[in-house]
């Protein structure tokens, strides 16, 4: 059940903040590795309906737009490079061996008490891109790895 924005603010003291979140890879009921739920940034939480224009004969004032399918952007996850990550081993198997092991991915937004308030479930997700930030002897920046996944469908969850 969706809680209207005004009621949510009255109950929780304001709208949810974007920095309390977790990413959970749901693989065969296995408890996720704590290294693999912490990310510094998540993007690609969007969907849109593609349409096809249809002109009606003799009608010059407007064009009909018929829905064709739902289009999703890739889910993009960023974090500091993790050592000993099972997720990195899975990405490596996909990129090196062309071995795919799709799973569902749940991105959860938490309130200030750590209680889930919203989520997005990405079904049958698998890696399509993996990048590591530039290495430079002139900088002492954290090495950032970016993981990009495609998926069949996204379902928004409001708690």
C-alpha positions as MATLAB code, in Angstrom:
seq = 'XXXXXXXXXXXXXXXXXXXXXXXXXXXXXXXXXXXXXXXXXXXXXXXXXXXXXXXXXXXXXXXXXXXXXXXXXXXXXXXXXXXXXXXXXXXXXXXXXXXXXXXXXXXXXXXXXXXXXXXXXXXXXXXXXXXXXXXXXXXXXXXXXXXXXXXXXXXXXXX';
ca = [
       0.000    0.000    0.000;
       1.369    3.400   -0.949;
       1.396    6.014    1.788;
       0.574    9.517    0.453;
       3.525   11.920    0.731;
       1.869   14.153    3.365;
       1.051   11.167    5.592;
       4.577    9.736    5.173;
       6.087   13.076    6.195;
       3.803   13.273    9.253;
       4.735    9.729   10.317;
       8.460    9.862    9.516;
       9.385   13.543    9.793;
      10.136   14.130    6.115;
      10.683   12.440    2.789;
      13.120    9.508    2.600;
      16.780   10.401    2.194;
      18.778    8.903   -0.688;
      21.879    7.822    1.257;
      20.394    4.955    3.310;
      20.184    2.006    0.965;
      21.360   -1.539    0.423;
      21.714   -3.748   -2.646;
      20.877   -7.417   -2.173;
      21.731  -10.085   -4.762;
      19.171  -12.850   -4.214;
      20.945  -16.040   -5.257;
      19.400  -19.358   -4.222;
      18.543  -18.289   -0.660;
      22.196  -17.670    0.261;
      22.914  -14.896    2.775;
      24.679  -12.087    0.869;
      28.320  -11.322    1.554;
      28.399   -8.047    3.600;
      30.925   -6.670    1.091;
      28.404   -7.127   -1.704;
      25.478   -5.125   -0.286;
      27.317   -1.831    0.228;
      27.549    0.546   -2.709;
      28.250    4.252   -2.814;
      25.906    4.967   -5.709;
      23.028    3.273   -7.527;
      21.534    4.607  -10.755;
      19.294    3.367  -13.530;
      16.139    3.167  -11.398;
      13.814    4.120  -14.219;
      11.480    2.756  -16.843;
       9.492    4.194  -19.719;
       6.880    3.108  -22.225;
       7.967    3.175  -25.865;
       5.251    4.177  -28.302;
       4.591    3.975  -32.006;
       3.035    6.919  -33.824;
      -0.076    6.174  -35.851;
      -1.523    8.771  -38.185;
      -5.248    8.500  -38.772;
      -6.314    9.041  -42.368;
      -7.823   12.528  -42.838;
      -6.903   13.599  -39.275;
      -4.284   16.361  -39.379;
      -4.689   17.809  -35.863;
      -3.090   15.017  -33.856;
      -1.276   11.692  -34.006;
      -2.195    8.614  -31.988;
       0.636    7.155  -29.889;
       0.238    3.441  -29.222;
       2.224    1.740  -26.433;
       4.613   -0.939  -27.732;
       6.697   -2.131  -24.741;
       8.410   -1.124  -21.504;
      12.039   -0.023  -21.774;
      14.459   -0.146  -18.818;
      17.862    1.451  -18.355;
      20.670   -0.731  -17.006;
      21.140   -0.897  -13.241;
      24.481    0.768  -12.436;
      26.223    0.116   -9.096;
      29.338    1.967   -7.889;
      31.550    1.249   -4.894;
      35.097    1.319   -3.659;
      36.972   -1.697   -4.964;
      36.261   -4.690   -2.705;
      38.798   -7.433   -2.024;
      37.408  -10.939   -1.418;
      34.035  -10.219   -3.020;
      31.915  -13.129   -4.270;
      30.162  -10.657   -6.575;
      33.490   -9.801   -8.243;
      34.053  -13.536   -8.820;
      30.627  -13.747  -10.507;
      31.370  -10.704  -12.693;
      34.760  -12.176  -13.565;
      33.153  -15.493  -14.605;
      30.726  -13.609  -16.840;
      33.364  -11.396  -18.443;
      36.141  -14.006  -18.737;
      34.269  -17.245  -19.372;
      31.016  -15.902  -20.870;
      29.242  -17.802  -18.075;
      25.967  -16.232  -16.948;
      24.247  -16.826  -13.622;
      21.216  -14.474  -13.605;
      19.668  -13.580  -10.263;
      17.192  -11.129   -8.796;
      18.570   -7.932   -7.275;
      16.736   -5.939   -4.604;
      17.655   -2.293   -3.998;
      16.152   -1.192   -0.664;
      15.780    2.336    0.717;
      15.783    2.616    4.530;
      14.508    5.278    6.931;
      16.608    6.752    9.752;
      15.761    3.727   11.954;
      16.970    1.224    9.352;
      13.428    0.159    8.447;
      12.796   -0.448    4.721;
      10.466    2.169    3.226;
      10.817    1.439   -0.472;
      12.501   -0.920   -2.870;
      13.072   -1.921   -6.462;
      13.274   -5.548   -7.532;
      15.252   -6.267  -10.706;
      14.347   -9.684  -12.077;
      16.747  -12.011  -13.896;
      19.665   -9.566  -13.769;
      23.125  -10.292  -15.152;
      26.312   -8.252  -15.767;
      26.877   -6.429  -19.055;
      29.645   -3.978  -18.135;
      32.361   -3.758  -15.470;
      34.802   -0.874  -15.170;
      37.518    0.118  -12.728;
      38.504    3.765  -12.262;
      41.765    5.092  -13.607;
      44.909    4.253  -11.638;
      47.203    7.232  -11.161;
      50.429    7.744   -9.223;
      49.493   11.439   -8.937;
      46.366   10.829   -6.869;
      45.379    9.077   -3.655;
      41.737    8.494   -4.629;
      39.838    5.317   -3.745;
      39.673    2.874   -6.658;
      36.036    2.769   -7.796;
      34.511   -0.205   -9.574;
      31.318    0.243  -11.542;
      29.085   -2.730  -12.225;
      26.319   -2.521  -14.802;
      23.514   -5.068  -15.053;
      20.686   -5.622  -17.478;
      17.491   -7.369  -16.426;
      14.128   -8.565  -17.711;
      11.826   -6.486  -15.545;
      11.778   -3.990  -12.673;
       9.103   -3.893  -10.002;
       8.838   -0.898   -7.643;
       7.939   -1.851   -4.062;
       6.436    0.678   -1.679;
       6.229   -0.422    1.963;
];
